[in-house]
Amino acid sequence: MNPKRYQKIQQALARRQPDLTVLTEYVHKPHNLAAIIRTCDAVGIFEIHTVNVVKKVISYKRVARGCDKWVNVYSHGDMKTAINYLRKQNFRIYAAHFTDDAKDYREIDYTQPLALLLGSEKWGVSETTLPLVDEKIIIPMMGMVSSLNVSVAAAIILFEAQRQRLEAGLYNRFRLDPEIYRQMIFEYSYPEIAEIYRKKGEAYPPLGENGELIITNNS
């Protein structure tokens, strides 16, 4: 393990925001999902959630350029299940969707536990899902077109969330659960070795100050 790379991994995990996430509803184009994941990594999101037509998350790895290694992606069977899961984690759900009662995205407090819901490329958030959300938000448009690409909209809104969280000092303190941190720093540093230990059902070995593996007789 290169010490500089290990330090970068430590810094990235130290800035992760476990109470900020994204939920996508039928975002089916791989390049859009990949772009959303890249933005999530850039603003320090730890995990995102998806609901798709098929059971498994759509194939986005060929365009994700490795960003999927740094953001956990969880797939849910339907929107109600996904939203109920997030509510149990104390998230409020904000749908990026144009309605008469939608608020300007800049009026939202992104320092609270918040899940940004993004709908499909063609239809946006579905009519059956909208009643389940807490608020609808929009990005004001001044030109002839009425909407943005879903990944572009995600970036605009999430960087506003980053701005607010930076001002609130939320990136300046460690926010991940210590046990999750220890697990993720090993998986980020040694993904192939982590896979071996998971298959064996064994705990990961400890890491040294510079990320080096510490192998004991019991490891």
trRosetta pair geometry for C-beta under 8 A, 3 or more apart (Angstrom, degrees):
i j d omega theta_ij theta_ji phi_ij phi_ji
1 5 6.7 -132 -176 74 75 110
1 6 5.1 64 155 -60 120 117
1 189 5.7 1 -115 -170 134 111
1 190 7.5 -71 -73 -60 115 93
1 207 7.9 9 17 -151 165 117
1 210 6.9 162 94 132 108 78
1 211 3.8 -112 123 115 150 116
1 212 5.9 -154 39 -80 111 48
1 213 7.8 131 -11 -25 118 74
2 5 4.1 73 73 10 103 110
2 6 6.7 -175 87 -11 52 84
2 211 7.9 -1 67 67 33 142
3 6 5.5 -54 -145 37 33 114
3 7 6.3 37 155 -22 66 104
3 210 4.2 -46 -105 -157 99 109
3 211 6.6 174 -109 23 49 110
4 7 5.7 -52 -150 34 32 113
4 8 6.6 34 150 -20 63 103
5 8 5.6 -52 -151 34 35 113
5 9 6.5 37 151 -19 66 102
5 211 7.6 -86 85 45 82 171
6 9 5.7 -52 -151 34 34 112
6 10 6.4 37 150 -20 65 104
6 189 6.2 33 -111 -114 85 120
6 210 5.9 122 58 175 155 52
6 211 3.1 -132 -112 -35 146 144
7 10 5.5 -51 -149 35 34 115
7 11 6.4 33 153 -19 66 105
8 11 5.7 -53 -147 36 32 111
8 12 6.3 33 154 -20 65 105
9 12 5.8 -54 -147 35 31 111
9 13 6.4 24 157 -13 65 107
9 185 6.2 120 135 -140 117 77
9 188 4.9 157 -150 119 126 133
9 189 6.0 172 87 -71 175 84
9 211 7.6 90 48 -103 131 137
10 13 6.1 -62 -149 41 27 105
10 14 6.2 30 154 -24 64 110
10 185 6.7 35 -91 -126 66 125
11 14 5.6 -55 -145 34 30 115
11 15 6.6 18 158 -11 63 109
12 15 6.1 -69 -155 40 29 103
12 16 7.1 51 147 -51 63 90
12 44 7.7 -168 -166 -114 65 76
12 70 7.0 -59 157 -157 148 124
12 188 7.9 -171 75 -162 127 162
13 16 5.5 -25 -154 -11 42 119
13 176 6.3 -49 173 5 88 152
13 181 5.8 118 158 -139 129 85
13 184 5.9 155 -118 101 129 123
13 185 5.9 -74 -14 -76 168 90
13 188 7.3 -148 -56 5 119 157
14 174 5.5 -62 -146 -102 78 81
14 176 8.0 -107 -111 13 29 109
15 44 4.6 -99 131 -118 94 129
15 171 4.9 14 -142 -153 93 92
16 44 5.3 -170 -114 -177 33 84
16 45 7.4 21 -152 151 77 9
16 46 4.3 73 -179 -77 120 97
16 175 6.6 -141 86 68 67 102
16 176 5.4 37 72 -55 120 114
17 20 4.2 8 121 27 125 112
17 43 7.5 -41 20 132 133 82
17 44 4.8 82 -6 116 97 106
17 45 6.1 -42 59 -97 97 45
17 46 6.6 -153 65 -18 44 92
17 165 6.5 -25 -102 -158 144 162
17 170 6.5 49 -111 139 108 123
17 171 7.6 -50 -65 -85 102 74
17 175 6.4 17 -116 83 42 153
18 46 5.1 -2 -96 13 61 149
18 47 7.9 26 -134 18 66 96
18 175 5.8 -160 11 131 98 104
18 176 5.9 129 -45 -101 123 62
18 177 7.6 67 -72 -13 167 80
19 90 7.6 -33 -133 89 108 104
19 91 7.3 -180 -161 -92 70 82
19 112 7.6 -104 146 151 124 35
19 113 4.0 -85 -169 -106 108 78
19 114 7.3 67 146 17 79 58
19 175 7.6 -97 5 169 95 132
20 43 7.6 -88 119 123 142 113
20 44 7.6 59 63 93 129 87
20 45 5.6 -104 103 -105 93 86
20 110 7.0 44 -114 177 121 93
20 113 7.6 -140 -65 -141 48 44
20 114 5.9 6 -118 61 69 84
20 161 6.0 137 -147 162 139 139
20 165 7.3 -61 -45 -66 150 150
21 45 6.1 124 -109 -159 46 114
21 46 7.6 -53 -89 54 91 77
21 47 6.2 -15 -120 84 115 68
21 48 5.8 161 -169 -109 86 51
21 49 6.5 46 156 0 128 97
21 86 7.2 -144 71 -125 137 118
21 91 6.7 -50 38 -113 114 148
21 114 7.7 -177 35 98 62 49
21 115 4.9 -17 74 -112 93 81
21 116 7.4 -163 99 24 45 72
22 36 6.4 -161 135 170 162 116
22 40 5.9 -105 6 -89 129 122
22 45 6.6 18 -7 -167 96 165
22 48 4.4 -14 62 -131 91 110
22 49 7.1 -172 95 35 51 66
22 115 6.9 150 -106 -164 14 70
22 116 5.0 -27 -112 66 71 94
22 117 7.9 152 -165 -86 57 25
22 118 6.5 0 -171 1 104 113
22 154 6.7 34 -127 -144 142 120
22 158 7.5 -33 -70 -82 119 126
23 48 7.2 -176 -76 -174 35 77
23 49 4.6 -15 -108 75 78 104
23 50 7.3 174 -158 -83 53 30
23 51 7.4 25 179 -4 93 96
23 82 5.8 131 -147 152 127 130
23 83 7.4 83 -171 -80 171 68
23 86 6.7 -72 -59 -49 136 152
23 93 7.2 -27 30 -134 141 102
23 115 5.2 37 -11 167 109 118
23 116 7.1 178 27 84 69 43
23 117 4.8 -21 72 -104 103 71
23 118 7.3 168 86 23 51 68
24 27 4.1 -55 180 8 128 122
24 33 6.7 -174 82 -112 177 91
24 36 6.7 95 -69 113 133 170
24 48 7.2 36 -8 160 99 119
24 49 7.4 -180 21 95 65 54
24 50 4.8 -9 59 -117 100 78
24 51 7.1 -162 94 33 59 63
24 117 7.8 157 -91 -157 25 52
24 118 5.0 -24 -110 69 72 98
24 119 7.9 161 -160 -93 59 12
24 150 8.0 84 -132 161 108 137
25 51 5.3 0 -119 60 60 110
25 79 5.8 18 -114 -93 117 117
25 117 6.6 26 -15 -174 111 96
25 118 7.0 -174 22 90 75 47
25 119 5.0 -24 65 -119 110 57
25 120 6.3 -77 105 -37 78 75
25 125 6.0 80 47 -122 144 64
25 126 6.3 -122 149 -3 143 98
25 129 6.1 -72 -111 -39 163 173
26 51 6.7 -32 -39 100 62 83
26 52 6.2 123 -104 -126 47 47
26 53 6.2 62 -121 -42 95 84
26 119 7.1 4 57 -171 92 62
26 120 4.0 -25 99 -76 104 111
26 126 7.6 72 16 -42 132 113
27 32 5.5 -129 179 108 109 122
27 33 5.4 140 116 -74 116 88
27 36 7.1 28 141 -8 166 151
27 50 7.2 -94 43 -136 100 105
27 52 7.8 -70 53 -95 55 89
27 118 6.3 22 -59 110 130 108
27 119 7.7 144 -63 140 82 22
27 120 6.1 -166 -79 -113 44 48
27 121 6.6 96 -135 -39 65 81
27 150 5.9 -157 -120 119 116 158
28 52 6.8 121 -97 -142 75 99
28 53 6.9 14 -98 3 120 113
28 58 6.1 130 -150 -62 54 160
28 120 6.7 17 -5 -139 96 99
28 121 6.9 -94 39 5 83 111
29 32 4.3 72 77 6 101 111
29 33 7.0 173 85 -8 53 84
29 121 5.9 44 -2 -43 119 147
30 33 6.0 -61 -148 40 34 106
30 34 6.0 33 157 -20 69 110
30 58 6.0 -135 -84 128 77 114
30 59 6.0 -29 -100 96 129 61
30 60 4.1 176 -155 -108 85 68
30 62 7.1 25 151 52 150 90
30 63 5.4 121 130 29 106 127
31 34 5.6 -53 -142 40 32 114
31 35 6.2 35 157 -22 65 105
31 60 7.6 175 -62 -142 23 93
31 63 4.9 -74 -98 146 70 163
31 151 7.7 -81 128 -26 72 155
32 35 5.8 -54 -147 35 30 110
32 36 6.5 31 153 -20 63 105
32 121 6.4 -149 -48 -77 170 115
32 149 7.1 -142 -114 172 107 100
32 150 5.4 47 -168 67 130 110
32 151 4.7 -151 -149 -39 68 111
33 36 5.6 -53 -149 34 33 113
33 37 6.4 34 153 -19 65 104
33 50 7.4 24 -134 -106 125 140
33 57 7.8 162 176 -179 155 101
33 58 6.4 146 5 65 159 112
33 60 4.7 -104 86 -89 115 152
33 151 8.0 -109 -42 -82 15 111
34 37 5.7 -55 -150 35 32 111
34 38 6.5 34 152 -21 65 104
34 60 4.5 -176 -60 175 91 114
34 63 4.4 -155 6 103 169 95
34 64 4.1 -137 -132 -88 105 64
34 65 7.4 94 180 12 124 79
34 67 6.8 118 -169 50 75 124
34 68 7.6 -62 -123 -48 77 101
35 38 5.6 -51 -148 34 34 114
35 39 6.6 34 153 -17 64 103
35 151 3.6 40 94 -161 128 147
35 154 7.6 135 115 59 91 129
35 155 7.6 -59 154 -48 101 114
36 39 5.8 -56 -153 36 32 110
36 40 6.4 37 149 -23 65 104
36 48 7.3 125 131 -146 109 170
36 118 7.0 -147 -119 49 144 162
36 150 7.3 -30 -66 126 120 94
36 151 5.2 -118 -55 -117 75 83
36 154 4.8 6 -120 96 90 172
37 40 5.4 -50 -148 33 35 116
37 41 6.6 37 153 -18 65 100
37 48 6.7 -126 -103 20 75 145
37 60 7.3 129 3 120 139 146
37 64 6.1 -9 71 -138 140 107
37 67 4.9 138 119 116 103 119
37 68 5.9 4 159 -82 158 66
37 71 5.2 -173 -162 61 90 141
37 73 6.9 -37 -105 -74 124 119
38 41 5.8 -51 -153 34 32 111
38 42 6.5 34 149 -22 64 107
38 64 7.3 -178 -53 -157 94 65
38 65 7.5 29 -88 56 123 107
38 67 4.4 -97 -89 -98 69 169
39 42 5.4 -55 -148 35 35 115
39 43 6.4 13 161 -4 69 107
39 151 7.2 163 -11 -171 133 82
39 154 5.6 141 70 120 155 106
39 155 4.6 -128 -114 -95 144 78
39 158 5.5 115 150 63 115 149
39 159 7.7 -86 -163 -45 107 88
40 43 6.5 -68 -146 45 27 94
40 45 3.8 -69 -169 54 88 129
40 48 5.5 -79 -108 -49 166 124
40 71 5.0 79 102 -123 122 155
40 158 7.0 -100 -89 -146 52 159
41 44 7.8 45 -178 -67 29 21
41 45 7.1 -73 -62 50 27 81
41 67 5.2 -134 -6 -158 147 100
41 70 4.8 65 -121 96 124 124
41 71 5.1 -112 -67 -42 86 114
43 158 4.8 -149 -3 156 163 107
43 159 6.4 -137 -86 -87 124 52
43 161 6.5 66 175 82 145 103
43 162 4.2 -117 -140 -68 102 119
44 162 7.1 125 21 -112 104 99
44 165 7.9 -133 60 103 134 150
44 171 6.5 -155 -48 -109 170 104
45 48 6.4 48 137 -60 134 89
45 71 6.3 34 94 -129 91 118
45 158 7.4 -58 -36 -150 126 129
46 71 7.2 152 162 -135 20 68
46 72 6.7 1 147 25 69 104
46 176 7.0 139 -102 -96 144 107
47 71 6.5 152 -108 -178 34 71
47 72 3.8 -27 -110 70 98 101
47 73 7.2 -173 -160 -72 75 25
47 74 6.3 35 172 -9 119 107
48 71 6.1 25 0 159 100 119
48 72 7.5 169 25 87 56 56
48 73 5.7 -11 66 -112 89 68
48 74 7.3 -171 94 28 42 75
49 73 7.8 156 -94 -162 23 54
49 74 5.0 -26 -109 72 72 96
49 75 7.7 152 -162 -93 60 21
49 76 6.1 21 -177 -13 107 114
49 82 5.4 145 151 -155 132 113
49 85 7.5 168 -127 84 154 129
49 86 6.9 -123 13 -64 161 114
49 115 7.5 -12 33 -150 122 128
50 57 5.5 86 67 -113 147 98
50 73 6.4 11 -4 -176 118 98
50 74 7.2 167 22 85 72 45
50 75 5.2 -31 72 -106 95 68
50 76 7.1 173 82 21 41 76
51 75 7.3 125 -95 -162 35 66
51 76 5.2 -42 -84 71 87 91
51 77 7.4 2 -132 100 94 16
51 78 6.2 59 -145 -150 131 17
51 79 5.3 -103 8 -72 174 64
51 82 5.4 -105 -53 -26 115 147
52 55 7.8 -83 75 1 97 2
52 56 7.6 -39 67 87 135 34
52 57 6.4 133 -4 -122 143 41
52 58 5.7 -177 -136 -33 156 93
52 75 6.7 -44 16 -143 104 112
54 58 7.0 110 47 -79 116 73
55 75 7.1 98 162 136 51 138
55 77 7.1 -11 -127 -109 79 76
56 75 6.4 166 -150 17 31 177
57 60 7.4 -60 144 6 103 108
57 73 5.7 54 -98 134 166 128
57 75 4.7 -140 -54 -68 85 124
59 62 7.1 32 150 3 101 98
60 63 6.0 -72 -174 55 68 92
60 64 5.1 80 129 -51 91 108
60 68 6.9 140 89 -64 104 134
61 64 5.3 -51 -129 23 33 119
61 68 6.2 -74 -104 24 75 151
64 67 5.0 -125 174 44 88 87
64 68 4.5 17 156 -21 157 104
66 69 5.4 -29 -175 10 70 118
66 70 7.7 50 142 -9 77 100
67 70 6.0 -66 -165 38 50 104
67 71 6.5 4 154 13 82 110
68 71 6.6 -76 -133 56 35 83
68 73 6.5 -37 -146 -11 94 128
69 188 7.3 113 150 -126 97 71
69 191 6.9 -64 -149 -79 114 150
70 188 7.0 55 -109 -120 71 112
76 79 7.7 110 101 -91 125 23
76 81 5.0 -175 180 97 116 107
76 82 3.8 166 60 -74 163 92
76 85 6.7 -148 -101 10 138 143
77 81 5.5 40 54 35 87 155
78 81 5.1 93 60 10 77 105
78 82 7.1 -145 97 -6 38 92
79 82 5.5 -57 -145 39 34 112
79 83 6.0 29 160 -16 70 108
79 126 7.3 -147 -28 44 161 122
79 128 7.3 135 55 104 141 98
79 129 4.7 -74 161 -103 161 113
79 132 6.9 149 137 50 110 157
80 83 6.0 -56 -143 40 28 106
80 84 6.2 28 157 -18 64 109
80 132 6.8 -143 -105 -106 67 156
81 84 5.9 -58 -146 38 27 110
81 85 6.4 31 154 -22 63 106
82 85 5.7 -56 -153 32 29 113
82 86 6.6 22 154 -14 64 106
83 86 5.7 -56 -148 39 34 108
83 87 6.2 36 154 -22 67 106
83 93 5.8 -12 -136 -70 101 156
83 129 7.7 162 -42 -152 139 92
83 132 5.1 58 133 151 175 130
83 133 7.6 -111 -126 -82 135 60
84 87 5.6 -52 -144 35 32 113
84 88 6.6 36 155 -22 63 102
85 88 5.9 -57 -157 30 30 111
85 89 7.0 17 148 -8 62 107
86 89 5.6 -62 -156 42 39 107
86 91 4.1 -56 168 54 96 132
86 93 6.5 98 99 -74 139 101
86 115 4.9 -14 -167 -34 149 159
87 90 7.5 51 -175 -78 37 15
87 91 6.4 -93 -83 58 33 76
87 93 7.5 -47 -68 -28 87 110
89 113 7.2 -155 126 -178 83 139
90 113 4.9 64 113 71 90 164
91 113 4.9 -114 -100 145 53 102
91 114 6.4 120 -156 -124 85 8
91 115 4.3 52 166 -21 138 107
92 112 6.5 18 19 119 124 122
92 113 6.6 119 7 93 76 75
92 114 5.6 -26 62 -109 87 65
92 115 7.1 -172 84 24 38 78
92 134 4.6 -41 -171 20 95 162
92 135 7.4 33 155 8 115 100
93 115 5.1 -24 -107 70 64 106
93 117 5.6 37 -175 -31 96 123
93 132 7.0 -9 79 123 156 81
93 133 4.4 -116 110 -134 109 74
93 134 5.2 134 55 4 66 90
93 135 7.9 172 95 32 54 63
94 108 6.3 50 -127 -135 158 153
94 114 6.0 0 3 -167 119 105
94 115 7.0 164 25 80 72 51
94 116 5.7 -31 74 -109 97 56
94 117 6.5 -179 84 16 40 86
94 133 6.8 109 -111 -177 15 117
94 134 6.5 -45 -73 64 59 96
94 135 5.0 -12 -118 69 81 96
94 136 7.5 147 -166 -108 63 17
94 137 5.4 20 174 -6 110 120
95 117 4.2 -34 -101 73 68 119
95 119 7.2 41 -164 -37 102 103
95 125 4.7 4 -166 -56 128 166
95 129 7.4 142 -102 122 141 106
95 130 6.4 -118 57 -117 172 67
95 133 4.4 -65 -20 -104 112 173
95 135 7.3 -171 27 95 71 47
95 136 5.1 -31 72 -111 96 69
95 137 7.1 162 80 22 43 72
96 105 7.3 13 -113 -91 94 123
96 116 6.5 28 -28 -175 107 95
96 117 6.8 -169 12 82 70 60
96 118 5.6 4 41 -101 119 67
96 119 7.4 -144 74 7 79 84
96 124 7.9 -125 102 -151 71 99
96 125 7.5 146 66 -31 52 116
96 136 7.8 121 -118 -163 11 66
96 137 5.7 -40 -102 74 58 88
96 138 7.2 119 -159 -98 65 38
96 139 7.5 13 -155 -17 109 93
96 153 5.6 137 161 151 151 129
96 154 7.6 -136 3 -79 163 58
96 157 6.3 -111 -87 -43 130 158
97 102 6.6 -154 86 -93 60 134
97 117 7.9 -23 -23 97 109 103
97 119 6.2 61 -86 -6 107 131
97 124 5.0 118 -122 167 93 126
97 125 4.3 -68 -73 25 140 118
97 130 6.7 -113 91 -105 162 106
97 136 5.1 -73 65 -147 91 110
97 137 7.8 78 30 50 55 46
97 138 7.4 -71 83 -79 25 81
98 102 6.1 -101 -139 7 32 156
98 124 7.3 -94 22 -116 81 167
98 136 7.9 138 -110 163 4 125
98 138 5.4 70 -100 -106 66 125
98 146 7.0 -10 -61 160 169 106
98 147 6.9 -106 -23 -85 131 101
99 102 4.7 122 52 -34 73 99
99 130 7.4 113 -57 -153 147 138
99 136 4.9 32 33 108 117 166
99 138 7.9 -162 30 -50 55 118
101 136 6.4 93 90 47 80 118
102 135 7.9 105 -136 165 57 77
102 136 3.9 -77 -102 115 85 103
102 137 5.8 144 -171 -118 95 10
102 138 4.3 81 128 -22 135 105
103 107 4.9 -102 166 65 116 129
103 108 6.6 127 101 -57 129 88
103 135 6.2 -24 17 178 120 120
103 136 7.1 138 13 86 70 57
103 137 5.3 -37 68 -110 78 71
103 138 7.3 167 77 22 29 77
104 107 4.8 91 70 -10 87 107
104 137 7.3 -1 124 -157 13 84
104 138 6.7 -50 -103 68 38 77
104 140 6.1 -10 -120 -36 99 106
105 108 6.1 -43 -167 10 47 117
105 137 4.4 90 -93 165 72 122
105 138 6.6 -133 -36 77 88 26
105 139 5.6 -12 1 -80 131 66
105 156 7.3 87 86 120 158 101
105 157 5.1 -98 -169 -112 145 93
105 160 6.2 128 132 47 105 162
106 160 6.0 -120 -102 -149 68 145
107 137 8.0 -168 52 -127 89 104
108 114 7.5 107 158 -134 123 153
108 135 7.1 164 -106 99 115 152
108 137 5.9 -35 -40 -97 136 142
108 160 8.0 85 59 120 99 128
109 112 5.3 60 111 -4 105 107
109 164 7.2 176 -156 178 48 154
110 114 5.8 -94 -139 36 60 156
110 160 6.6 140 -16 115 152 82
110 161 3.6 -143 179 -123 152 77
110 164 4.6 124 56 58 103 141
110 165 6.4 -79 111 -41 101 92
111 164 5.6 -120 -46 138 89 111
111 165 5.8 155 -100 -93 75 67
111 168 4.7 87 -112 -26 137 170
111 170 6.4 -178 -137 -41 90 139
114 161 7.2 -147 77 -124 136 129
116 154 7.0 131 122 -132 139 78
116 157 5.9 140 -135 119 147 137
116 158 6.8 -110 8 -74 163 86
116 161 7.7 -108 -46 -42 130 148
117 125 6.1 59 130 -100 115 127
117 129 7.4 -168 175 149 146 130
117 133 6.1 -110 23 -103 150 129
118 125 7.8 -139 176 -66 15 90
118 150 5.4 108 176 -169 121 108
118 153 7.0 150 -125 91 112 116
118 154 5.7 -21 -80 -77 150 105
119 123 6.4 -94 150 95 124 70
119 124 3.8 71 76 172 143 39
119 125 3.6 -130 -62 -55 128 45
119 126 6.7 166 -135 -23 120 57
119 129 7.7 169 -98 65 106 142
119 150 7.4 -133 71 -114 51 125
120 123 5.1 28 68 46 113 84
120 124 6.6 -56 53 -5 64 10
120 126 7.7 51 3 -54 109 85
120 150 7.8 -95 164 -69 17 151
121 149 7.7 -11 -135 -149 94 66
121 150 5.6 -102 -97 -13 65 126
123 126 6.8 40 119 -90 126 64
124 147 7.6 -116 -72 -130 116 151
125 129 5.3 -114 179 82 93 120
125 130 5.6 115 121 -73 118 82
125 133 7.5 -10 -178 -28 157 144
126 129 4.6 86 61 8 87 104
126 130 7.1 -140 93 -20 45 83
127 130 5.9 -36 -143 14 34 117
128 131 7.5 -56 -174 25 32 101
129 132 5.5 -65 -167 34 52 116
129 133 7.0 50 147 -32 80 101
130 133 6.1 -55 -155 18 39 111
130 136 7.1 6 -148 -77 99 120
133 136 6.7 94 97 -67 137 69
137 157 7.2 109 109 -122 136 130
139 148 6.4 -11 65 2 142 130
139 153 6.0 -148 -4 -132 139 88
139 156 5.7 48 -109 104 143 148
139 157 7.1 -110 -66 -61 110 91
141 145 6.6 -106 -171 91 141 66
141 146 5.9 161 66 -140 161 35
141 147 7.3 -78 -59 -66 152 25
141 148 7.7 -170 -90 -40 114 89
145 148 7.9 104 119 -74 124 49
147 153 7.7 -32 -177 -62 80 134
148 152 4.5 -111 162 88 117 117
148 153 4.5 147 79 -58 116 89
148 156 7.4 55 80 1 169 137
149 152 4.3 82 64 8 92 109
149 153 6.9 -164 86 -8 44 85
150 153 5.7 -52 -146 37 32 112
150 154 6.4 37 153 -23 64 104
151 154 5.5 -47 -148 32 35 116
151 155 6.6 37 153 -21 64 102
152 155 5.8 -53 -152 33 33 111
152 156 6.6 32 152 -19 65 104
153 156 5.9 -54 -149 34 32 111
153 157 6.3 22 159 -11 67 110
154 157 6.2 -66 -148 43 27 104
154 158 5.8 16 162 -13 67 117
155 158 6.1 -61 -136 43 24 105
155 159 6.1 19 167 -15 64 110
156 159 6.5 -65 -150 37 21 103
156 160 6.9 22 151 -18 59 105
157 160 5.7 -56 -158 32 34 112
157 161 6.7 35 146 -19 66 103
158 161 5.2 -46 -151 33 41 116
158 162 6.4 46 148 -21 66 99
159 162 5.1 -39 -144 33 42 118
159 163 6.5 52 152 -25 63 97
160 163 5.5 -47 -149 30 34 115
160 164 6.6 31 153 -14 64 103
161 164 6.0 -57 -151 38 31 108
161 165 6.2 25 155 -14 66 112
162 165 5.8 -63 -144 43 29 107
162 166 6.1 34 156 -24 66 105
163 166 5.8 -54 -149 32 27 112
163 167 6.6 25 154 -15 62 106
164 167 5.8 -57 -152 37 33 110
164 168 6.3 23 153 -12 67 111
165 168 5.6 -57 -141 44 34 108
165 170 4.1 -66 -169 49 91 127
165 171 6.2 93 132 -32 101 91
166 169 7.8 43 177 -67 30 25
166 170 7.5 -76 -64 43 23 81
166 171 5.8 -10 -102 13 63 127
169 172 4.6 -49 -168 30 78 124
169 173 6.9 47 145 -7 92 100
170 173 7.2 -71 -153 41 34 90
170 175 7.0 25 -179 -62 83 146
174 181 7.6 0 -172 -83 115 153
176 180 5.2 -121 174 85 105 111
176 181 4.5 128 101 -65 125 94
176 184 7.4 -77 -176 28 158 139
177 180 4.3 78 66 10 96 109
177 181 6.8 -162 88 -13 46 85
178 181 5.4 -53 -148 33 32 117
178 182 6.5 32 156 -19 66 102
179 182 5.8 -51 -150 34 33 110
179 183 6.5 33 151 -17 64 106
180 183 5.6 -56 -149 38 33 113
180 184 6.0 24 158 -14 69 111
181 184 6.1 -62 -142 41 26 103
181 185 6.1 23 163 -20 65 109
182 185 6.2 -52 -139 33 25 107
182 186 6.8 23 159 -14 58 107
182 204 7.8 177 146 65 90 128
183 186 6.3 -68 -163 36 27 106
183 187 6.4 16 152 -12 67 113
183 204 7.0 146 -124 8 56 139
184 187 5.5 -57 -141 43 37 108
184 188 5.8 36 160 -19 71 107
185 188 5.9 -49 -138 40 29 110
185 189 6.1 24 160 -15 62 114
185 207 7.0 -112 120 24 112 152
186 189 5.9 -65 -143 42 26 106
186 190 6.0 -40 180 42 67 99
186 194 5.8 134 129 -90 94 113
186 204 4.4 60 164 175 169 159
186 207 6.4 -165 -93 -36 83 122
187 190 7.4 -79 -120 65 18 59
187 191 5.9 51 -178 -102 62 65
187 194 4.4 96 -108 -130 67 172
187 204 8.0 -103 -50 -84 70 151
188 191 7.2 7 -128 -60 14 89
189 207 6.8 63 68 -106 164 150
189 211 5.4 -158 -141 -162 144 115
190 193 4.0 -23 156 42 118 116
190 194 5.6 136 99 -29 80 88
190 213 7.1 59 -64 -73 157 112
191 194 5.5 -54 -143 34 29 115
191 195 6.6 34 157 -24 62 101
192 195 5.8 -50 -156 28 32 113
192 196 7.0 34 148 -18 62 101
193 196 5.6 -50 -156 30 40 114
193 197 6.6 35 150 -15 68 103
193 213 7.5 -87 162 -93 171 139
194 197 5.8 -57 -150 39 35 108
194 198 6.3 37 152 -22 68 105
194 204 6.4 -13 -115 -101 80 119
195 198 5.6 -52 -145 34 32 113
195 199 6.5 31 156 -18 64 105
196 199 6.0 -57 -152 36 29 109
196 200 6.4 18 154 -9 64 111
197 200 5.7 -62 -146 45 32 107
197 202 5.0 -97 -158 73 81 88
197 203 7.2 -46 179 108 126 14
197 204 5.4 109 117 -90 168 62
197 205 7.9 -145 -91 -9 144 74
198 201 7.4 33 -179 -74 32 35
205 213 5.8 57 91 -164 130 90
205 214 5.9 -162 156 71 108 63
205 215 5.7 -21 -150 -97 163 55
205 216 7.0 172 -137 13 110 82
205 219 4.1 39 -92 -138 118 135
206 214 4.7 -21 81 54 90 122
207 211 5.4 -20 -178 -142 125 38
207 212 6.7 139 -163 65 72 34
207 213 6.6 -46 -110 -97 67 38
207 214 6.6 172 -115 2 14 95
208 211 6.7 -34 65 43 73 15
208 212 4.1 -6 36 55 124 90
208 213 7.6 -22 -3 39 94 9
208 214 5.5 123 -52 -52 85 105
209 212 7.9 6 47 23 54 94
214 219 7.8 162 107 -46 59 161
215 219 4.7 -139 -149 76 64 140
216 219 4.8 106 46 -11 67 105
